C-alpha cells in the first residue's frame, strides 16, 4: 500500500473560462509543432522504394539491390537531412543536462520513493492535459522540463505538484494557441498553492531552462510514423494511435530519462508495427535509414516499453490507459502484443546495405 503522501491528487473539474468561445477556439485551433520540418523529412517511396517484404527477407543480398529497384539518395545531403541531424544534435545536448541519478541524490526523496512520486505526478498531469484539452506536445514538453529541473534542484515532495503545473504552464505557453492561465492551474490543484507561489516557481524554472523549446519524443514520432506509413503505402489510424500510446507510456517511468527521445520514438514504432502486423518484421530499411538506428540499438528501450504495454509491474495508475481505451483512440490500450519478442527481430540484417548507402 502506498504511504499517504503517495496518494494521487484529484483533478478538479475546471471552471468555465471567461468565454466559452475562447475554450472552443483553444480546442479547435491547435498548432502542430514542427509540421513543416516533419513533412520535409519524409523519405517517400520514391526515395526508398524497397518493400517490407523485400527488406525483411533474411536472405537479402546486401551487396546488390533487388533487380528493378533503386534508392535515390539525392535528399541525403539536402536541407531536410541537415534539419534532422540538427534535431538529433540538440536532443543529445539537452540529454547531457539530465543527470542519470535523477531523484536519487536529492529532491527530498529516497531512491525507492522518487520513481513512485514521479509516476503519480505524471499520471495526474495526463488527467490535467485531458481536462484542459491540451495537445500531446505540451505533455511531452512538460515532462521534459520536470526531469531537467529535478536533475539540478532539490524540490520537497509537497512542492512536486506545484513544479508539475508550473512546467505545464510554461509548456502550454509554448505549444498552445490559447493556453490555460495560471489561475486555472492553481484551481485544478484544489487551490493547494497560491498564484504568487505558482508565479515564483514558474520564474525559477524559466530561469533554469533559459529557453522553452526542446526536441521531444513526439517530434520524432511524427517523422517515423509517416516514414512507416509510406512504407506500408496505406493510412492506418490504429497504428498511429498505438504508437502515440506506447510513446506516452514511457513518460510514466523515470528509467526512460536515460534514452534519447528519438530512440524512444523509434522503439514505439517498432513495437507498434509488431503489434499491428505480427506476421511481418517490425523494422525496415526505410526506418533504419531515416532514424539511423539499428534494431540491436533499440533492444533495451523496446523491451522496457514492451513491459509497460503488458503492465508487468501491475501499475494501478490508469489515466493514460483509460485515455487510450476511448473509442476516439480506437481502444488501442486494449491491444496486446506477443508476450515475447523474437530474438531475430533485433538482428542487424540491413547493416551492410545501410553502410553502402551512406557512403554513396
DALIN-V948199 format. One record per backbone hydrogen bond with DSSP energy under -1.0 kcal/mol. NH is the residue of the N-H (numbers start at 1). CO is the residue of the C=O. Records with the same first field share a line. If there is no record, write none. Layout:
NH=CO, CO
This chain:
6=3
7=4
23=19
24=20
25=21
26=22
27=23
28=24
29=25
35=32
38=34
39=35
40=36
41=37
44=42
47=44
48=44
55=51
56=52
60=57
64=61
69=66
76=73
78=75
82=78
83=79
84=80
85=81
86=82
87=83
88=84
89=85
90=86
91=87
92=88
93=89
94=90
95=91
96=92
97=94
98=95
102=99
104=101
109=106
114=110
117=113
118=114
119=115
120=116
121=117
122=118
123=119
124=120
125=121
126=122
127=123
128=124
129=125
130=126
131=127
132=128
134=129
138=135
140=136
141=137
142=138
143=139
144=140
145=141
146=142
147=143
148=144
149=145
150=146
151=147
152=149
153=149
159=156
163=159
164=160
165=161
166=162
167=163
168=164
169=165
170=166
171=167
172=168
173=169
174=170
175=171
176=172
185=181
186=182
187=183
188=184
190=187
191=186
198=194
199=195
200=196
201=197
202=198
203=199
204=200
205=201
206=202
207=203
208=204
209=205
210=206
211=209
220=216
221=217
222=218
223=219
224=220
225=221
226=222
227=223
228=224
229=225
230=226
231=227
232=228
233=229
234=229
240=236
241=237
242=238
243=239
244=240
245=241
246=242
247=243
248=244
249=245
251=248
252=249
256=253
257=254
258=255
259=256
264=260
265=261
266=262
267=263
268=264
269=265
270=266
271=267
272=268
273=269
274=270
275=271
276=272
277=273
280=277
288=284
289=285
290=286
291=287
292=288
302=298
303=299
304=300
305=301
306=302
307=303
308=304
309=305
310=306
312=307
314=311
322=318
323=319
324=320
326=323
329=326
330=327
331=326
332=329
333=324
334=331
335=332
345=342
346=343
347=344
349=347
354=350
355=351
356=352
357=353
358=354
359=355
